[in-house]
Amino acid sequence: MEQIFFLFQVLHLLRLPKSGKQHLSTGALLDEKQVTLFIPCLVDQLYPEIGVALCNVLSAIGWSVNYTPEHTCCGQPAFNAGHRPEAKQAAAAFVAAFPGSGEIVTVSGSCTAMVRVYYEELFQEDARLPEVSRFVGRLAEFSEFIHRHDLYHKIQGVQRGRVGFHNSCHSFRELHIEREPLRILRCLDGFELIESANKQICCGFGGVFYLKYSTISSAMGGSRLQYFLDAGADTVVANDPGCIMQMRQEAASRKLNIRIYHLVEFLAQAMGLGCELNLSKRSAG
């Protein structure tokens, strides 16, 4: 199973550019701020609605959103499996796919951590290290981006339910993201944020760990969900597609009545944006 999973990832991360496919742009005015999307593998292959929600939310708060289909996997699966030459090859392709100096935003803390924490390690004693060093600071996880530009006041909407937040291990331990997603959630009205449910607990995904130690991974996922349920939550909001896949799978297998969303999905719903591509709905300022 691990070999099949890794083969799929290698084929994905080394795929050729899709000729004939147009770059996406929200067609912003010249004086609007611009940002480029990085869509991780799990979003590309399994949860495209998360990518659409990201695009719609950023567009709604006044940013011109660009997407280039030539970008590839960041190389994290290969790196975590110990295949460093393949990871470095993927990293080089990833950096080359984002020319220029503009900001890049993604919905995955683990992919962001891969780029920011490990890319320079991969390129030690490589002539491309200065280019890679300049690149790593351009990428931000969504909540980091909102915090960096102080965009909290732009987020307004209404949600429902009793909500617990799940922070991915990579986001918390390697990017030091802790309060930013909670502050974003507090911008919304109409729901209860259950603070006691927000304790930092692993969901058991961990990429290759999920495959090699599936029994332990499943038990950890079930335990994490039960923690939310015991705290009274009926909804979980998370900030990483891997955690979402893990918890949705465990919730389905255990027949648990709990909703699980990515932060940008939760925001898009609250802001009335939905998950259909919307290139025109933007705030005025």
CORTA-V974597 format. One record per residue. N is the residue number from 1. PHI is phi as a letter, one per 30 degrees, with the letter a starting at -180 (999 if undefined). D_FIRST is the distance of its C-alpha to the first C-alpha in whole Angstrom. Layout:
n->N phi->PHI d_first->D_FIRST
n->N phi->PHI d_first->D_FIRST
//
This chain:
n->1 phi->999 d_first->0
n->2 phi->d d_first->4
n->3 phi->d d_first->5
n->4 phi->d d_first->5
n->5 phi->d d_first->6
n->6 phi->d d_first->9
n->7 phi->d d_first->10
n->8 phi->e d_first->11
n->9 phi->d d_first->12
n->10 phi->d d_first->14
n->11 phi->d d_first->16
n->12 phi->d d_first->17
n->13 phi->d d_first->18
n->14 phi->c d_first->20
n->15 phi->d d_first->21
n->16 phi->d d_first->25
n->17 phi->e d_first->27
n->18 phi->d d_first->28
n->19 phi->d d_first->32
n->20 phi->i d_first->34
n->21 phi->c d_first->32
n->22 phi->d d_first->35
n->23 phi->d d_first->35
n->24 phi->d d_first->35
n->25 phi->b d_first->38
n->26 phi->d d_first->40
n->27 phi->i d_first->43
n->28 phi->d d_first->45
n->29 phi->d d_first->48
n->30 phi->d d_first->49
n->31 phi->d d_first->50
n->32 phi->d d_first->46
n->33 phi->d d_first->44
n->34 phi->b d_first->41
n->35 phi->b d_first->37
n->36 phi->c d_first->34
n->37 phi->d d_first->31
n->38 phi->c d_first->27
n->39 phi->c d_first->25
n->40 phi->d d_first->21
n->41 phi->e d_first->18
n->42 phi->d d_first->17
n->43 phi->d d_first->21
n->44 phi->e d_first->21
n->45 phi->c d_first->18
n->46 phi->b d_first->18
n->47 phi->b d_first->22
n->48 phi->d d_first->24
n->49 phi->d d_first->27
n->50 phi->d d_first->26
n->51 phi->d d_first->27
n->52 phi->d d_first->30
n->53 phi->d d_first->31
n->54 phi->e d_first->31
n->55 phi->e d_first->33
n->56 phi->d d_first->36
n->57 phi->d d_first->36
n->58 phi->d d_first->37
n->59 phi->d d_first->39
n->60 phi->d d_first->41
n->61 phi->c d_first->42
n->62 phi->j d_first->44
n->63 phi->c d_first->41
n->64 phi->d d_first->41
n->65 phi->c d_first->37
n->66 phi->c d_first->36
n->67 phi->b d_first->32
n->68 phi->c d_first->31
n->69 phi->d d_first->28
n->70 phi->d d_first->28
n->71 phi->d d_first->26
n->72 phi->c d_first->23
n->73 phi->d d_first->20
n->74 phi->d d_first->21
n->75 phi->j d_first->19
n->76 phi->d d_first->18
n->77 phi->e d_first->14
n->78 phi->d d_first->15
n->79 phi->d d_first->17
n->80 phi->d d_first->15
n->81 phi->d d_first->13
n->82 phi->i d_first->16
n->83 phi->c d_first->16
n->84 phi->d d_first->20
n->85 phi->e d_first->21
n->86 phi->d d_first->19
n->87 phi->d d_first->19
n->88 phi->d d_first->23
n->89 phi->d d_first->23
n->90 phi->d d_first->22
n->91 phi->d d_first->24
n->92 phi->d d_first->27
n->93 phi->d d_first->26
n->94 phi->d d_first->26
n->95 phi->d d_first->29
n->96 phi->d d_first->31
n->97 phi->d d_first->30
n->98 phi->b d_first->32
n->99 phi->d d_first->36
n->100 phi->j d_first->39
n->101 phi->b d_first->39
n->102 phi->d d_first->38
n->103 phi->d d_first->36
n->104 phi->b d_first->33
n->105 phi->b d_first->31
n->106 phi->b d_first->28
n->107 phi->c d_first->26
n->108 phi->b d_first->24
n->109 phi->d d_first->25
n->110 phi->d d_first->22
n->111 phi->d d_first->22
n->112 phi->d d_first->26
n->113 phi->d d_first->25
n->114 phi->e d_first->23
n->115 phi->d d_first->26
n->116 phi->d d_first->29
n->117 phi->c d_first->28
n->118 phi->c d_first->26
n->119 phi->d d_first->27
n->120 phi->d d_first->30
n->121 phi->d d_first->28
n->122 phi->d d_first->26
n->123 phi->c d_first->30
n->124 phi->e d_first->32
n->125 phi->i d_first->34
n->126 phi->c d_first->33
n->127 phi->d d_first->36
n->128 phi->d d_first->34
n->129 phi->e d_first->34
n->130 phi->e d_first->37
n->131 phi->d d_first->36
n->132 phi->d d_first->33
n->133 phi->d d_first->35
n->134 phi->d d_first->37
n->135 phi->d d_first->34
n->136 phi->d d_first->32
n->137 phi->d d_first->35
n->138 phi->d d_first->35
n->139 phi->c d_first->31
n->140 phi->b d_first->32
n->141 phi->d d_first->30
n->142 phi->e d_first->32
n->143 phi->d d_first->34
n->144 phi->d d_first->34
n->145 phi->d d_first->36
n->146 phi->d d_first->38
n->147 phi->d d_first->39
n->148 phi->e d_first->40
n->149 phi->c d_first->42
n->150 phi->h d_first->44
n->151 phi->c d_first->43
n->152 phi->e d_first->43
n->153 phi->d d_first->46
n->154 phi->d d_first->44
n->155 phi->c d_first->42
n->156 phi->b d_first->44
n->157 phi->l d_first->43
n->158 phi->b d_first->42
n->159 phi->b d_first->39
n->160 phi->b d_first->39
n->161 phi->j d_first->38
n->162 phi->c d_first->37
n->163 phi->c d_first->35
n->164 phi->c d_first->33
n->165 phi->c d_first->31
n->166 phi->c d_first->28
n->167 phi->c d_first->27
n->168 phi->d d_first->24
n->169 phi->d d_first->24
n->170 phi->d d_first->24
n->171 phi->d d_first->27
n->172 phi->d d_first->29
n->173 phi->d d_first->28
n->174 phi->c d_first->28
n->175 phi->c d_first->30
n->176 phi->i d_first->32
n->177 phi->d d_first->32
n->178 phi->b d_first->34
n->179 phi->c d_first->37
n->180 phi->e d_first->36
n->181 phi->d d_first->34
n->182 phi->d d_first->36
n->183 phi->d d_first->39
n->184 phi->d d_first->38
n->185 phi->d d_first->37
n->186 phi->d d_first->41
n->187 phi->d d_first->42
n->188 phi->c d_first->42
n->189 phi->c d_first->44
n->190 phi->j d_first->44
n->191 phi->b d_first->41
n->192 phi->c d_first->41
n->193 phi->c d_first->38
n->194 phi->d d_first->38
n->195 phi->d d_first->38
n->196 phi->d d_first->37
n->197 phi->d d_first->34
n->198 phi->c d_first->33
n->199 phi->d d_first->32
n->200 phi->d d_first->29
n->201 phi->b d_first->26
n->202 phi->d d_first->23
n->203 phi->d d_first->21
n->204 phi->j d_first->18
n->205 phi->d d_first->15
n->206 phi->i d_first->15
n->207 phi->i d_first->13
n->208 phi->d d_first->10
n->209 phi->e d_first->12
n->210 phi->e d_first->11
n->211 phi->d d_first->7
n->212 phi->d d_first->9
n->213 phi->b d_first->11
n->214 phi->d d_first->11
n->215 phi->d d_first->14
n->216 phi->d d_first->16
n->217 phi->e d_first->15
n->218 phi->d d_first->16
n->219 phi->d d_first->19
n->220 phi->d d_first->20
n->221 phi->d d_first->20
n->222 phi->d d_first->22
n->223 phi->d d_first->24
n->224 phi->d d_first->25
n->225 phi->d d_first->25
n->226 phi->d d_first->28
n->227 phi->d d_first->30
n->228 phi->d d_first->30
n->229 phi->d d_first->32
n->230 phi->d d_first->34
n->231 phi->d d_first->35
n->232 phi->j d_first->36
n->233 phi->d d_first->34
n->234 phi->c d_first->33
n->235 phi->b d_first->31
n->236 phi->c d_first->29
n->237 phi->c d_first->29
n->238 phi->b d_first->26
n->239 phi->b d_first->26
n->240 phi->b d_first->23
n->241 phi->e d_first->20
n->242 phi->d d_first->17
n->243 phi->d d_first->20
n->244 phi->d d_first->21
n->245 phi->e d_first->17
n->246 phi->d d_first->17
n->247 phi->d d_first->20
n->248 phi->d d_first->20
n->249 phi->d d_first->17
n->250 phi->d d_first->19
n->251 phi->d d_first->22
n->252 phi->d d_first->21
n->253 phi->d d_first->20
n->254 phi->c d_first->23
n->255 phi->h d_first->25
n->256 phi->d d_first->27
n->257 phi->c d_first->30
n->258 phi->b d_first->29
n->259 phi->c d_first->29
n->260 phi->b d_first->26
n->261 phi->b d_first->27
n->262 phi->d d_first->27
n->263 phi->e d_first->30
n->264 phi->d d_first->31
n->265 phi->d d_first->30
n->266 phi->d d_first->33
n->267 phi->d d_first->35
n->268 phi->e d_first->35
n->269 phi->d d_first->36
n->270 phi->d d_first->39
n->271 phi->d d_first->40
n->272 phi->i d_first->40
n->273 phi->c d_first->38
n->274 phi->i d_first->35
n->275 phi->b d_first->32
n->276 phi->c d_first->34
n->277 phi->d d_first->35
n->278 phi->b d_first->38
n->279 phi->c d_first->40
n->280 phi->c d_first->43
n->281 phi->d d_first->43
n->282 phi->b d_first->44
n->283 phi->d d_first->46
n->284 phi->d d_first->50
n->285 phi->a d_first->50
//
